[in-house]
Amino acid sequence: MISVNSHGIKGTWLFDTGAQASVMSVKMFRQIPPDKRPKKLPQMGQLSAANQSPLKVIGVYDMTLQIMGISCNNPVYVVDGLNQNAILGTDVMHKLNLCYSPKSNDFFFETNYPRFETAQISTISTETLPALTTLPIKVTGLTPGCQRPPKGILSLASISAPNYPLIGGGQGLVTPNQLGEVTVLVQNCAPYDIQLQRGEVLGYIENIQEVSGRITPVSYTHLTLPTKA
C-alpha cells in the first residue's frame, strides 16, 4: 500500500503492478468536496477485474495525484463496488518512474532507466490450462529495478513456474510491447486442469539483443577432435 493525496483527500492505495489503469472507489471519490472535484473525461474502453468480469465504471476523471512530494495529473476511473479504496496502476508508475523495492520494503523514484538484463514474467489475468495441453498466455515482465522491459528488445523467455512443477514450456524468442508484455507458450504436463491466478510467476525473460554483441565466437582452431583408435 502507498499513501496518495488526491484533491485534498489522503488515503492508502493498493500498489498494483498488474493494473494498467488507476481506479478509485465511489466512496473515496465522494469524500472530495463537489467544488474541488476534477474534470470528467470521456470514457475510453471498458475495465475488467482479474477474473475478466467487467467493472462498473461511474466515470473517468483527470485527477491530481501527489505521491511522496511529487505530483502528476492522470486519468482515474471511479468504480462502484471496488473492494479497495483505490488502486494505483502502472500508468502512474510509468509516468512518475515510481518503483517498489521488496528488499527494503520501500518505494522510490527511479531517475535513470536501469539497463534491462532480466525480468520476471507473471500472468496478467486468471488463466486455466487444460490437462496435457499447451496454450499461449500473455504475461507481463518486471525487472529487479521495478521497471517494465523496454519495447522492442529481442529477449529469450524461459518457463519455470516455482509453484507448479508440472508446468513447462521450454524457451522461446519474444519481444516486449509498449506495456512490457509478451506472449509465451505454456505447457501443462499434469493429467488435470490447472488454474493460474493473476500475478503467478511463470519464469523470466533475458535481454539477448544488447548482450549479443558481447558474446565471443568459438575459435575452432583451438579445438582438438579425438581420433579413432
Backbone as CSV, one residue per row, in Angstrom:
resi,resn,N_x,N_y,N_z,CA_x,CA_y,CA_z,C_x,C_y,C_z
1,MET,0.839,-1.191,0.000,0.000,0.000,0.000,0.881,1.250,0.000
2,ILE,0.406,2.300,-0.679,1.170,3.533,-0.772,0.247,4.719,-0.491
3,SER,0.779,5.725,0.186,-0.001,6.905,0.557,-0.092,7.871,-0.634
4,VAL,-1.326,8.291,-0.943,-1.581,9.196,-2.070,-2.528,10.295,-1.612
5,ASN,-2.218,11.527,-2.013,-3.102,12.662,-1.746,-3.743,13.074,-3.061
6,SER,-5.059,13.002,-3.123,-5.775,13.364,-4.342,-6.832,14.410,-4.020
7,HIS,-6.582,15.631,-4.463,-7.521,16.743,-4.276,-7.892,16.923,-2.799
8,GLY,-6.845,16.841,-1.941,-7.030,17.072,-0.515,-7.448,15.850,0.273
9,ILE,-7.700,14.738,-0.397,-8.103,13.506,0.284,-6.905,12.570,0.347
10,LYS,-6.418,12.333,1.573,-5.286,11.436,1.758,-5.803,10.027,2.030
11,GLY,-5.149,9.042,1.422,-5.555,7.658,1.630,-4.473,6.708,1.175
12,THR,-4.658,5.435,1.506,-3.725,4.403,1.077,-4.283,3.707,-0.159
13,TRP,-3.456,3.619,-1.187,-3.844,3.000,-2.446,-3.080,1.687,-2.598
14,LEU,-3.715,0.702,-3.196,-3.046,-0.558,-3.497,-2.075,-0.344,-4.649
15,PHE,-0.810,-0.664,-4.446,0.230,-0.556,-5.474,0.187,-1.840,-6.287
16,ASP,-0.452,-1.778,-7.460,-0.751,-2.990,-8.234,-0.055,-2.947,-9.588
17,THR,1.046,-3.706,-9.728,1.773,-3.738,-10.992,1.034,-4.524,-12.066
18,GLY,-0.059,-5.185,-11.702,-0.866,-5.905,-12.676,-2.016,-5.086,-13.225
19,ALA,-2.205,-3.870,-12.700,-3.296,-2.996,-13.152,-2.759,-1.972,-14.133
20,GLN,-3.335,-1.917,-15.323,-2.867,-0.981,-16.339,-3.456,0.416,-16.155
21,ALA,-4.546,0.530,-15.397,-5.178,1.827,-15.154,-5.364,2.025,-13.652
22,SER,-5.386,3.277,-13.232,-5.612,3.604,-11.826,-7.104,3.815,-11.592
23,VAL,-7.592,3.299,-10.470,-9.023,3.371,-10.180,-9.237,3.831,-8.743
24,MET,-10.420,4.378,-8.496,-10.811,4.862,-7.167,-12.237,4.418,-6.892
25,SER,-12.510,4.083,-5.638,-13.870,3.684,-5.266,-14.783,4.903,-5.232
26,VAL,-16.067,4.664,-5.425,-17.051,5.742,-5.343,-17.034,6.360,-3.951
27,LYS,-16.853,5.517,-2.921,-16.843,6.001,-1.538,-15.739,7.032,-1.326
28,MET,-14.531,6.755,-1.831,-13.430,7.710,-1.667,-13.665,8.952,-2.528
29,PHE,-14.175,8.773,-3.737,-14.398,9.911,-4.624,-15.377,10.903,-4.008
30,ARG,-16.396,10.400,-3.333,-17.400,11.279,-2.729,-16.872,12.054,-1.534
31,GLN,-15.672,11.694,-1.037,-15.053,12.476,0.034,-14.481,13.786,-0.489
32,ILE,-14.258,13.857,-1.803,-13.761,15.109,-2.397,-14.922,16.099,-2.460
33,PRO,-14.780,17.306,-1.895,-15.864,18.294,-1.958,-16.276,18.560,-3.405
34,PRO,-17.576,18.717,-3.663,-18.058,18.922,-5.034,-17.352,20.046,-5.776
35,ASP,-16.997,21.132,-5.064,-16.354,22.260,-5.739,-14.873,22.010,-6.031
36,LYS,-14.320,20.905,-5.516,-12.918,20.575,-5.746,-12.757,19.333,-6.620
37,ARG,-13.866,18.775,-7.078,-13.774,17.557,-7.875,-13.182,17.860,-9.251
38,PRO,-12.369,16.941,-9.761,-11.666,17.180,-11.037,-12.601,17.088,-12.227
39,LYS,-12.055,17.482,-13.365,-12.805,17.458,-14.618,-13.071,16.028,-15.068
40,LYS,-14.307,15.800,-15.517,-14.671,14.484,-16.030,-14.209,14.351,-17.478
41,LEU,-13.652,13.179,-17.796,-13.124,12.912,-19.132,-14.007,11.912,-19.863
42,PRO,-13.938,11.888,-21.183,-14.665,10.852,-21.926,-14.102,9.477,-21.596
43,GLN,-14.977,8.520,-21.405,-14.525,7.179,-21.070,-14.052,6.450,-22.324
44,MET,-12.863,5.842,-22.218,-12.301,5.114,-23.349,-12.126,3.652,-22.958
45,GLY,-12.937,2.781,-23.532,-12.806,1.351,-23.275,-13.486,0.929,-21.987
46,GLN,-13.397,-0.354,-21.701,-14.022,-0.962,-20.537,-12.953,-1.601,-19.661
47,LEU,-13.092,-1.439,-18.347,-12.155,-2.058,-17.413,-12.693,-3.401,-16.949
48,SER,-11.773,-4.335,-16.706,-12.146,-5.661,-16.217,-11.323,-5.997,-14.990
49,ALA,-11.901,-6.821,-14.106,-11.188,-7.296,-12.933,-10.242,-8.420,-13.336
50,ALA,-9.494,-8.949,-12.360,-8.529,-10.010,-12.656,-9.200,-11.250,-13.218
51,ASN,-10.454,-11.488,-12.825,-11.178,-12.668,-13.325,-11.940,-12.379,-14.616
52,GLN,-11.621,-11.243,-15.254,-12.202,-10.826,-16.537,-13.642,-10.311,-16.431
53,SER,-14.196,-10.214,-15.221,-15.540,-9.658,-15.087,-15.476,-8.141,-15.216
54,PRO,-16.434,-7.506,-15.915,-16.377,-6.051,-16.127,-16.603,-5.280,-14.827
55,LEU,-15.898,-4.164,-14.702,-16.073,-3.282,-13.552,-17.122,-2.225,-13.874
56,LYS,-17.868,-1.823,-12.857,-18.919,-0.820,-13.034,-18.302,0.571,-12.910
57,VAL,-17.914,1.148,-14.050,-17.253,2.449,-14.071,-18.300,3.563,-14.046
58,ILE,-18.180,4.454,-13.077,-19.084,5.596,-12.961,-18.620,6.750,-13.839
59,GLY,-17.298,6.891,-13.952,-16.741,7.963,-14.773,-15.225,7.957,-14.711
60,VAL,-14.616,8.721,-15.607,-13.160,8.881,-15.641,-12.851,10.347,-15.387
61,TYR,-11.892,10.619,-14.475,-11.616,11.994,-14.071,-10.128,12.296,-14.149
62,ASP,-9.814,13.523,-14.540,-8.426,13.982,-14.629,-7.985,14.414,-13.229
63,MET,-7.397,13.499,-12.484,-7.072,13.748,-11.080,-5.618,14.152,-10.898
64,THR,-5.392,15.009,-9.921,-4.049,15.366,-9.496,-3.671,14.457,-8.335
65,LEU,-2.604,13.691,-8.517,-2.151,12.743,-7.504,-0.797,13.185,-6.976
66,GLN,-0.682,13.272,-5.643,0.582,13.638,-5.019,1.109,12.431,-4.249
67,ILE,2.317,11.997,-4.627,2.921,10.814,-4.021,4.346,11.157,-3.599
68,MET,4.605,11.076,-2.310,5.956,11.312,-1.794,6.497,12.661,-2.269
69,GLY,5.632,13.666,-2.268,6.043,15.023,-2.620,6.058,15.330,-4.104
70,ILE,5.775,14.343,-4.954,5.766,14.533,-6.407,4.325,14.446,-6.903
71,SER,3.932,15.389,-7.773,2.555,15.433,-8.272,2.506,15.161,-9.765
72,CYS,1.385,14.607,-10.191,1.135,14.426,-11.615,-0.367,14.366,-11.832
73,ASN,-0.788,14.665,-13.047,-2.189,14.518,-13.430,-2.341,13.254,-14.265
74,ASN,-3.402,12.495,-13.958,-3.591,11.228,-14.657,-5.073,10.855,-14.624
75,PRO,-5.578,10.230,-15.692,-6.965,9.752,-15.665,-7.135,8.670,-14.600
76,VAL,-8.181,8.809,-13.793,-8.510,7.818,-12.763,-9.959,7.389,-12.958
77,TYR,-10.183,6.084,-13.023,-11.527,5.533,-13.187,-12.182,5.402,-11.822
78,VAL,-13.371,5.967,-11.697,-14.154,5.832,-10.458,-15.091,4.645,-10.635
79,VAL,-14.965,3.664,-9.724,-15.650,2.384,-9.882,-16.553,2.107,-8.690
80,ASP,-17.750,1.654,-8.971,-18.690,1.254,-7.933,-18.439,-0.206,-7.563
81,GLY,-18.435,-0.499,-6.256,-18.245,-1.871,-5.803,-16.800,-2.304,-5.724
82,LEU,-15.861,-1.364,-5.775,-14.442,-1.704,-5.693,-14.112,-2.191,-4.283
83,ASN,-13.323,-3.275,-4.187,-13.002,-3.827,-2.867,-11.776,-3.178,-2.239
84,GLN,-11.280,-2.100,-2.831,-10.190,-1.298,-2.274,-10.606,0.166,-2.303
85,ASN,-9.967,0.991,-1.441,-10.223,2.427,-1.525,-9.840,2.959,-2.899
86,ALA,-8.659,2.543,-3.351,-8.165,2.964,-4.664,-7.007,2.057,-5.056
87,ILE,-6.729,2.007,-6.352,-5.645,1.177,-6.878,-4.759,2.043,-7.770
88,LEU,-3.474,2.032,-7.481,-2.503,2.765,-8.295,-1.964,1.809,-9.356
89,GLY,-2.209,2.147,-10.624,-1.821,1.270,-11.722,-0.485,1.642,-12.329
90,THR,-0.098,0.857,-13.323,1.195,1.091,-13.977,1.216,2.375,-14.799
91,ASP,0.030,2.929,-15.121,0.001,4.194,-15.854,0.678,5.301,-15.056
92,VAL,0.383,5.366,-13.749,1.009,6.378,-12.887,2.445,5.988,-12.550
93,MET,2.684,4.696,-12.338,4.049,4.247,-12.025,5.017,4.646,-13.124
94,HIS,4.617,4.432,-14.388,5.481,4.784,-15.512,5.653,6.292,-15.621
95,LYS,4.588,7.035,-15.384,4.658,8.492,-15.522,5.623,9.093,-14.500
96,LEU,5.638,8.539,-13.281,6.486,9.069,-12.214,7.782,8.284,-12.034
97,ASN,7.961,7.197,-12.798,9.095,6.295,-12.561,9.103,5.809,-11.109
98,LEU,7.913,5.472,-10.631,7.740,5.042,-9.246,7.952,3.537,-9.135
99,CYS,8.804,3.139,-8.199,9.164,1.726,-8.047,8.996,1.283,-6.599
100,TYR,8.948,-0.039,-6.443,8.904,-0.643,-5.114,10.059,-1.618,-4.974
101,SER,10.770,-1.545,-3.849,11.878,-2.457,-3.582,11.448,-3.491,-2.552
102,PRO,11.274,-4.777,-2.947,10.930,-5.806,-1.965,12.007,-5.985,-0.901
103,LYS,13.264,-5.721,-1.278,14.363,-5.922,-0.335,14.273,-4.954,0.842
104,SER,14.009,-3.676,0.541,13.921,-2.673,1.612,12.490,-2.375,2.022
105,ASN,11.515,-2.991,1.311,10.097,-2.757,1.596,9.783,-1.269,1.564
106,ASP,10.198,-0.619,0.478,10.048,0.834,0.386,9.812,1.228,-1.072
107,PHE,9.248,2.440,-1.249,9.015,2.984,-2.582,10.085,4.014,-2.907
108,PHE,10.393,4.160,-4.195,11.387,5.139,-4.603,11.134,5.529,-6.055
109,PHE,11.710,6.670,-6.460,11.611,7.135,-7.838,12.893,6.777,-8.577
110,GLU,12.737,6.062,-9.676,13.880,5.679,-10.494,14.171,6.810,-11.464
111,THR,15.269,7.535,-11.240,15.580,8.693,-12.085,16.266,8.282,-13.379
112,ASN,17.045,7.224,-13.333,17.706,6.729,-14.534,17.166,5.355,-14.871
113,TYR,16.736,5.201,-16.111,16.157,3.923,-16.522,17.220,2.821,-16.438
114,PRO,16.987,1.782,-15.635,18.009,0.757,-15.459,18.234,-0.066,-16.727
115,ARG,19.436,-0.568,-16.867,19.740,-1.430,-18.001,18.950,-2.721,-17.846
116,PHE,18.271,-3.097,-18.905,17.442,-4.290,-18.853,18.288,-5.516,-19.164
117,GLU,18.412,-6.408,-18.205,19.112,-7.667,-18.417,18.155,-8.845,-18.277
118,THR,17.427,-8.870,-17.163,16.419,-9.922,-16.954,15.152,-9.308,-16.383
119,ALA,14.052,-10.007,-16.540,12.773,-9.575,-15.968,11.945,-10.815,-15.643
120,GLN,11.367,-10.798,-14.484,10.455,-11.875,-14.094,9.137,-11.703,-14.833
121,ILE,8.559,-12.802,-15.296,7.279,-12.719,-16.010,6.180,-13.374,-15.171
122,SER,5.015,-12.760,-15.181,3.886,-13.277,-14.410,2.593,-13.019,-15.168
123,THR,1.565,-13.784,-14.837,0.282,-13.688,-15.533,-0.385,-12.347,-15.242
124,ILE,-1.126,-11.836,-16.234,-1.824,-10.563,-16.046,-3.318,-10.778,-15.814
125,SER,-3.759,-12.040,-15.879,-5.164,-12.353,-15.604,-5.256,-13.821,-15.216
126,THR,-6.412,-14.222,-14.726,-6.631,-15.623,-14.374,-6.660,-16.471,-15.645
127,GLU,-5.924,-17.567,-15.631,-5.827,-18.447,-16.791,-6.068,-19.890,-16.364
128,THR,-6.766,-20.654,-17.219,-6.983,-22.077,-16.980,-6.265,-22.890,-18.043
129,LEU,-5.386,-23.769,-17.603,-4.647,-24.642,-18.507,-5.277,-26.034,-18.464
130,PRO,-5.934,-26.465,-19.526,-6.478,-27.828,-19.537,-5.366,-28.868,-19.430
131,ALA,-5.727,-30.036,-18.963,-4.755,-31.110,-18.784,-4.054,-31.452,-20.094
132,LEU,-2.739,-31.654,-20.009,-1.923,-32.140,-21.127,-2.074,-31.296,-22.396
133,THR,-2.072,-29.980,-22.219,-2.192,-29.077,-23.366,-1.134,-27.977,-23.281
134,THR,-0.920,-27.301,-24.413,-0.032,-26.150,-24.484,-0.818,-24.962,-25.009
135,LEU,-0.763,-23.844,-24.282,-1.530,-22.665,-24.665,-0.654,-21.426,-24.656
136,PRO,-0.929,-20.455,-25.557,-0.248,-19.156,-25.481,-0.869,-18.309,-24.373
137,ILE,-0.044,-17.729,-23.536,-0.514,-16.914,-22.413,0.243,-15.588,-22.427
138,LYS,-0.497,-14.495,-22.313,0.134,-13.178,-22.236,0.585,-12.920,-20.798
139,VAL,1.830,-12.508,-20.648,2.411,-12.246,-19.331,3.049,-10.860,-19.337
140,THR,3.311,-10.349,-18.152,3.958,-9.047,-18.023,5.304,-9.217,-17.344
141,GLY,6.275,-8.415,-17.757,7.621,-8.512,-17.201,7.896,-7.411,-16.195
142,LEU,8.747,-7.718,-15.224,9.142,-6.733,-14.221,10.605,-6.970,-13.871
143,THR,11.436,-5.941,-14.075,12.864,-6.067,-13.812,13.136,-5.975,-12.311
144,PRO,14.341,-6.346,-11.870,14.692,-6.184,-10.447,14.582,-4.748,-9.966
145,GLY,14.690,-3.778,-10.898,14.551,-2.368,-10.541,13.132,-1.872,-10.599
146,CYS,12.166,-2.815,-10.681,10.738,-2.484,-10.677,10.342,-1.689,-11.918
147,GLN,10.896,-2.041,-13.066,10.556,-1.393,-14.324,10.066,-2.446,-15.312
148,ARG,9.292,-1.984,-16.287,8.869,-2.866,-17.367,10.001,-2.969,-18.401
149,PRO,10.190,-4.138,-19.006,11.193,-4.235,-20.061,10.863,-3.302,-21.219
150,PRO,11.848,-2.665,-21.815,11.589,-1.719,-22.911,10.962,-2.408,-24.117
151,LYS,10.196,-1.635,-24.850,9.531,-2.145,-26.050,10.551,-2.502,-27.131
152,GLY,10.292,-3.622,-27.798,11.048,-3.973,-28.986,12.386,-4.632,-28.766
153,ILE,12.740,-4.972,-27.507,14.029,-5.599,-27.233,13.902,-7.116,-27.392
154,LEU,14.676,-7.691,-28.307,14.638,-9.134,-28.519,15.090,-9.845,-27.243
155,SER,14.255,-10.758,-26.763,14.523,-11.415,-25.483,14.267,-12.913,-25.592
156,LEU,14.834,-13.640,-24.650,14.648,-15.085,-24.570,13.807,-15.398,-23.342
157,ALA,12.645,-15.993,-23.565,11.745,-16.342,-22.464,11.997,-17.776,-22.030
158,SER,12.057,-17.987,-20.722,12.217,-19.322,-20.140,11.072,-19.569,-19.165
159,ILE,10.369,-20.673,-19.345,9.230,-21.001,-18.491,9.697,-21.848,-17.316
160,SER,9.434,-21.351,-16.119,9.778,-22.059,-14.887,8.866,-21.548,-13.788
161,ALA,7.781,-22.297,-13.516,6.791,-21.869,-12.530,7.101,-22.524,-11.189
162,PRO,7.608,-21.771,-10.217,8.030,-22.370,-8.938,6.902,-23.050,-8.170
163,ASN,5.669,-22.576,-8.352,4.549,-23.160,-7.605,3.876,-24.316,-8.342
164,TYR,4.293,-24.556,-9.596,3.658,-25.600,-10.410,4.746,-26.400,-11.130
165,PRO,5.283,-27.440,-10.497,6.373,-28.206,-11.108,5.990,-28.932,-12.387
166,LEU,4.685,-29.138,-12.631,4.254,-29.835,-13.833,3.922,-28.876,-14.981
167,ILE,4.295,-27.607,-14.811,4.135,-26.628,-15.891,5.496,-26.377,-16.521
168,GLY,5.548,-26.461,-17.843,6.788,-26.227,-18.564,6.529,-25.404,-19.807
169,GLY,7.463,-25.462,-20.726,7.292,-24.702,-21.965,8.592,-24.434,-22.676
170,GLY,9.697,-24.721,-21.989,10.978,-24.507,-22.644,11.301,-23.039,-22.830
171,GLN,12.029,-22.722,-23.914,12.478,-21.364,-24.194,11.969,-20.911,-25.553
172,GLY,11.852,-19.608,-25.710,11.394,-19.051,-26.968,11.752,-17.588,-27.087
173,LEU,11.872,-17.092,-28.312,12.177,-15.686,-28.552,10.909,-14.849,-28.459
174,VAL,11.004,-13.728,-27.761,9.861,-12.831,-27.582,10.345,-11.388,-27.702
175,THR,9.402,-10.478,-27.934,9.697,-9.045,-27.995,8.633,-8.296,-27.191
176,PRO,8.988,-7.627,-26.099,8.002,-6.911,-25.286,7.298,-5.804,-26.078
177,ASN,6.014,-5.599,-25.777,5.284,-4.481,-26.364,5.480,-3.237,-25.506
178,GLN,4.707,-2.190,-25.773,4.894,-0.924,-25.066,4.551,-1.012,-23.590
179,LEU,3.839,-2.077,-23.190,3.478,-2.277,-21.783,4.393,-3.287,-21.095
180,GLY,5.424,-3.747,-21.805,6.322,-4.739,-21.229,5.734,-6.132,-21.202
181,GLU,4.752,-6.388,-22.076,4.078,-7.686,-22.105,4.597,-8.538,-23.271
182,VAL,4.605,-9.844,-23.055,4.960,-10.793,-24.105,3.992,-11.966,-24.034
183,THR,3.937,-12.752,-25.100,3.120,-13.961,-25.129,4.053,-15.171,-25.182
184,VAL,3.828,-16.109,-24.257,4.682,-17.296,-24.172,3.815,-18.547,-24.276
185,LEU,4.418,-19.640,-24.726,3.737,-20.924,-24.779,3.971,-21.665,-23.458
186,VAL,2.869,-22.017,-22.800,2.947,-22.686,-21.505,2.309,-24.065,-21.632
187,GLN,3.030,-25.071,-21.178,2.573,-26.454,-21.301,2.170,-27.015,-19.937
188,ASN,0.965,-27.563,-19.869,0.502,-28.251,-18.662,0.747,-29.749,-18.850
189,CYS,1.733,-30.278,-18.148,2.067,-31.702,-18.253,1.271,-32.561,-17.280
190,ALA,0.425,-31.934,-16.486,-0.357,-32.681,-15.493,-1.594,-33.298,-16.139
191,PRO,-2.087,-34.422,-15.596,-3.309,-35.048,-16.123,-4.581,-34.399,-15.600
192,TYR,-4.467,-33.163,-15.122,-5.615,-32.428,-14.607,-5.459,-30.948,-14.969
193,ASP,-6.587,-30.223,-14.951,-6.560,-28.793,-15.268,-5.847,-28.019,-14.157
194,ILE,-5.169,-26.956,-14.542,-4.504,-26.073,-13.581,-4.993,-24.649,-13.803
195,GLN,-5.436,-24.011,-12.727,-5.876,-22.614,-12.816,-4.804,-21.714,-12.230
196,LEU,-4.355,-20.772,-13.036,-3.348,-19.807,-12.613,-4.023,-18.498,-12.243
197,GLN,-3.695,-17.959,-11.080,-4.232,-16.672,-10.658,-3.404,-15.546,-11.250
198,ARG,-3.967,-14.355,-11.278,-3.217,-13.197,-11.760,-2.000,-12.965,-10.870
199,GLY,-0.872,-12.669,-11.501,0.345,-12.418,-10.749,1.174,-13.664,-10.495
200,GLU,0.758,-14.819,-11.060,1.503,-16.067,-10.864,2.797,-16.021,-11.679
201,VAL,3.926,-16.260,-11.012,5.228,-16.229,-11.683,5.364,-17.444,-12.591
202,LEU,5.732,-17.187,-13.866,5.872,-18.272,-14.835,7.293,-18.403,-15.383
203,GLY,8.209,-17.590,-14.886,9.576,-17.680,-15.368,10.196,-16.309,-15.516
204,TYR,11.007,-16.146,-16.559,11.718,-14.878,-16.748,12.092,-14.715,-18.214
205,ILE,12.442,-13.488,-18.571,12.970,-13.217,-19.906,14.344,-12.573,-19.760
206,GLU,15.207,-12.837,-20.732,16.564,-12.288,-20.749,16.754,-11.436,-22.001
207,ASN,17.405,-10.314,-21.832,17.728,-9.433,-22.952,18.889,-10.052,-23.729
208,ILE,18.607,-10.536,-24.942,19.685,-11.095,-25.765,20.073,-10.145,-26.892
209,GLN,19.329,-9.060,-27.052,19.651,-8.098,-28.121,20.875,-7.279,-27.761
210,GLU,20.961,-6.847,-26.493,22.061,-5.989,-26.072,23.303,-6.774,-25.688
211,VAL,23.141,-8.053,-25.311,24.311,-8.824,-24.888,24.934,-9.592,-26.050
212,SER,24.197,-9.690,-27.178,24.713,-10.498,-28.278,26.041,-9.976,-28.805
213,GLY,26.233,-8.657,-28.731,27.481,-8.092,-29.218,28.669,-8.381,-28.327
214,ARG,28.393,-8.850,-27.084,29.486,-9.137,-26.157,29.843,-10.616,-26.126
215,ILE,29.169,-11.432,-26.950,29.456,-12.860,-26.989,30.650,-13.107,-27.904
216,THR,31.634,-13.815,-27.416,32.833,-14.113,-28.202,32.627,-15.416,-28.962
217,PRO,32.767,-15.391,-30.295,32.593,-16.623,-31.073,33.634,-17.679,-30.695
218,VAL,33.255,-18.930,-30.813,34.178,-20.022,-30.523,35.213,-20.116,-31.637
219,SER,36.459,-20.251,-31.249,37.534,-20.404,-32.234,37.810,-21.895,-32.393
220,TYR,37.434,-22.432,-33.532,37.593,-23.861,-33.747,39.058,-24.260,-33.970
221,THR,39.934,-23.302,-34.179,41.348,-23.625,-34.365,41.978,-24.165,-33.083
222,HIS,41.286,-23.885,-31.942,41.847,-24.329,-30.659,41.194,-25.619,-30.166
223,LEU,40.340,-26.206,-31.002,39.672,-27.441,-30.611,40.405,-28.629,-31.221
224,THR,40.592,-29.656,-30.410,41.239,-30.871,-30.875,40.208,-31.983,-30.896
225,LEU,39.973,-32.534,-32.085,38.997,-33.599,-32.225,39.647,-34.941,-31.956
226,PRO,38.927,-35.824,-31.240,39.500,-37.150,-30.962,39.636,-37.954,-32.254
227,THR,40.677,-38.767,-32.333,40.888,-39.627,-33.500,40.501,-41.065,-33.177
228,LYS,40.101,-41.784,-34.186,39.718,-43.172,-33.981,40.937,-44.023,-33.663
229,ALA,40.759,-44.961,-32.774,41.855,-45.851,-32.388,42.141,-46.844,-33.537
